[in-house]
Amino acid sequence: MAMHHQNQDVVKRLKRANGHLAKVVAMVESNAPCLDVAQQLQAVTSAVVGAKKVYIQDHIEHCLSDARSEKMFDAKLKEFKEITKYI
């Protein structure tokens, strides 16, 4: 299986989410104001949702391309349907 084209972008987005999450943990441990914590939690959520979107879209593109070239349409269609649950 070939590496997805967008993996580096997904990793960058997940690292950003990880950084935001670490900040949230530190903020909660230090009793930071609730509004500030909520804003950081939103940043974590946005980064993870963005990473998921890029990853799934890239996978779908690969899945559809593989279905054409590998003549495994039924298996790829099943995989496509399965991953769309996470969109």
N, C-alpha and C positions, 0 to 999 in steps of 0.2 A: 504494500500500500504506500503510495506516495505521500510525502509530507504536504500538509495543507499550506496553501500560499500565504495565508494570513496568520500562521502560528506566532510569528514574532510580534505582530500587533496584539494578539490575544495575550501573550506573555507580558507585554508592556502594560496592558490594561489591568491584568491581574496583579502585577507588582504594585501598580498605583493603588488598587483596592486594598492590598495588603498593608501598604503604608498608611492609608486612611484608617484601616481597622486598628492598627497598632496605636495610632493616635487616639482613637476612641477609647481603647482599653486604658491608656494612660490618663485620659481625661476623666473617665469614670472613677478610676482609682484615686484621683486627686480631687474628686468632688467638683469638677468643673460645672459651670452653669448648664442647665438642661438644654437651653436653646443652642448653645455651642455644640453640645454632644449630639443633639438631633441633626444639626447641620452636617456634622462629620459622618453620621450614620447615613444621611442621604447621599453623601459623596461616595461612601462604600457601595451602597446600593446601585447608584448610577454606573460606577466603574464595573461592577460585576455584571449588570444587565448589558452594558455595552460590549463587554468581552464575550458574553454568551451569544449575543446577536451576531457578532462578527464570526465567531467560531461555527455556529450552526449554519449560517448562510454559506460559509466557505465549504462546510461539509456537504450541504445540499448540492452545491455546484459540483463537487467531486462525485457525489453519489449519482447524480444524473449523467455526468460524463462517463463514469464507469459502467453504468447500465447500457449505454450505447456500445462502448468498446468491448465489454466483457461478455456480452450476450447473456447476462444474468439479470434480466429485467425483473423477474418476479421477486428475487431476493433483494435487489436494490429498492424496488418499490416498497417492500415490507419495511426495510430499514428507513426509507424516507418517511413513511407514515409514522414509524416509531419516534423518530427524532422530532417531528413536528409537535409532539406533546410538550416539548420544552420551550417552544417559541413564546 
